[in-house]
Amino acid sequence: MKALEPLVMSGKEVLPLVEGGKGIAVSTGLSSGAWAAAGGVGTFSAVNADSYDENGNLVPIEYAGKTRGDRHQELISYGIQGGIAQAQIAHETRNGAGRLHMNVLWEMGGAEEILTGVLEGTKGLVHGVTCGAGMPYKVSQIAAEYGVYYYPIVSSARAFRALWLRAYKKIPEWLGGVVYEDPWRAGGHNGLSNSEDPLVPEDPLPRVMELRAYMNSVGLNTVPIIMAGGVWYLRDYADWMDNPEVAPVAFQFGTRPLLTKESPISPEWKSRLMTLKDGDVSLHKFSPTGFYSSAVRNAFLEDLHMRSNRQVRYSRTAEADLQVGIPLGRRGRPIYVREDEADKVWGWLAAGYSEGMPTPDDTMVFVTPDSALEIKKDQIDCMGCLSHCQFSNWAEKEGTTGKRADPRSFCIQKTLQSIAHGATVENELMFAGHNAYKFAEDPFYSNGFVPTVGQLVERIATGD
């Protein structure tokens, strides 16, 4: 592959290589600063980022508020504090090279307040904002107010068109690029629409060409597209770089930077990445956000699959086809299920899944008493980390979604904080892109080699 040509991003020529932002203390100032120091665009996450005291010790995130609203305000404060801390570390680490972006999720709780709070506290340190997980119309206005570039994350030309027509066309000068994140291949949350089949991945090239065609039609010919999701070897994209139906184009790497010396994830997590096989990353819809997301299929994810499998439609009174009564709980109050599902329910009860938990869809899932207690506690302890949470029924503006809390989901804040800070990876949500199995196949990582960020960027630039 021919040598990479530099590309102007966020006001400076850089390598067309971007580190993808990974939330909850995974894309840190150290890793993003090192990526920028190597000549690319480093991205630290401002999603519940870590902060430190005057002695450099990690500040534990502990919530004292008695209400969800009180804890939500604490979360915002922690988020601003952590984002500023990581920006400062990244700025010092990059040593004047590359460019530095921050990543936020539009559907995270307090997104606007955290974004403005971090930008206010880091003037001159941050050059761009990437933002996805929803439709971030207002990010253009906020970025422009602070003189930084904005990079919306979309999964289709249609999504960008909506953003452009409603908001971005008013502030085109600060649009630094558009991140196309492949909804079938990227790690973390994915932007699949209702019309797209999660089991039938589409070729990204025609989708990116459609995005470029629309961008060119509104005068954005020189604004780069950043291809994200499933990118491993640049040699696979060599024909994109000079293709006028795609270029200018840069490439984003989210999963590969996990396995570097600067990556803060635990040694156990890094070792687990080296053992993955093709198909070990699952696209699922258990996230409390309501979005699809991609993660390693481990014990944590398997429990969610099995929990949803232990699910039946039910009623509290006999009606229509729900005629078979099954007593539950201490009082033996019956639920009524279909005759052809009664034996399944009796089997679950006999196996110890004796707690029935109602869902918002007029179904009931069956879990162990210990699991039921943990689910209820996590729902009660909600701190509003999302703008809308299906698991706890929190909604940022209204206080509640108006629907029953959903026991088929989980507290995403709890599990991502746990895995980021050393918990056993088998028992937590382990986000990864679908090409993560290539860690085990790529000769670059043979004999357990873990590169520095600089070594990784140098390797990627060769096409491998």
C-alpha positions, 0 to 999 in steps of 0.5 A: 500500500502506498504511503498515507497522505496527510489530511487536514482535520480540526485545523491541522494536517494529521495522519488520517487515523483516528482513535475511536472514543470508548466511554467509561474510563477506557479512552483516557487522556494517556491513550488519546494523547499518545495517539495524537503524539503519533501524528493522528487524531486522539479521542478521549471519552468524556462519558463518566471519565475518571478524575484524580485528587491532588496526589494523583489518586483515582477519585472514587465515584460515590453517590450520596444523593437520596433521590435519582435527581440528586444523584443525577446532578452528582453524575454531571459534576463527576462527568465534568471533572473527569472530562477536564482531567482527561483533556489535561492529561491528553494535552500534556501527552500529545506534546503539540502533535496531532489533534485532540478530540473528545467524545460524548454520547448525545443520549447520555444523562446531562450530555449538554451540561457535561459537554459545555462544562468540559469545553469551558474548563479546557479552552485551547486544549480540545480541537474537536467533539465527536458525538453519536448515540442519538441525533445530536442536533445541538452539538454544532451550536455548542462546538461553534460557541467554543471554537472547536470542530464537530464530528457527528457519528452517523450510520447512514446518509439519511441520518446525516441529511436530517442533521444537516437540514435541521441544524448543521447547514447553519454552522457549516464552517465548524463541521470537521468531518462526518463519522460513518460508523458501520452499524453491523461491525462497530463495537459498543452502541450501533445505529441500526434503523428499524428497516435494517436487518441486524442479521444481514450486514450490508457492504459499507462502501455503497453506504459511504458513497451515498453519504459522500454524494449527499455531502457533495450535493450541499457543498461539503466536498472537502469535508472528510468522512471518517470510516469507523467500525470493522476497520482493521487493515488499511490495505483493505481500504486502499481503493477508497483513498483516491476514490472521488466517490468516497474521498477525502476519507480517514479511518477510525480504530476503536477496538485495536487501541484496547490492546496497547501499553497505554490502554487502561483496561485490565490485564485480564481484559487484554488477555481475553481479547487475544483468545476471541474467535470469529463470532464471539462478538454478539450484536444484541438489543439488551442495552437500556438505551434501546439501541443495538450494541456489540459486545463479547458473548460472555457469562454476562451476556449469556445471562441476559439471553437466558433471562429473556428466554425465560419469558412468557405473556401473562395476565393477572386474571384469566382471559382469552387464551391465558387460562392456566393459573400458576401461583407465585410468591409467598402469597401464591397469587396466580398469574395466567399463561397459555396452556402450551407454556404452562409446563415451561413455567413450572420447569423454571420454578422447579429449577430455582427461577422462582421470581417472576418480574413483569416487563413493559410488554405484558410479559414476565421473566423468571429469575432467581431470588438473588438475581431479582434482588440485584435487579431491583437494587440496581433500578433503585440506585439509578443515577440517571446516566442516560437521558432515557433508561429502559432498565430503571424507567428514568427520563432526564426531563420528565423523571420517568419514561412512563413505562414499567422498568424493564428487568430484561436489561441492566444498569449500564453505568454499573457494569461499565464502571466495574469492567473499566476498574478491574472487575472480572471480564466474564461477568461484565459487559465487554464491548468490542468490535466484530473484528476483535477476533483478529487479535488472535490471527494478526501476526503483529500480536504473536507471542502475546506482544502488546504494542505502545500506541506509537507502535500501533499507529506506525503498524496501521500506517503500513497497511497492516 
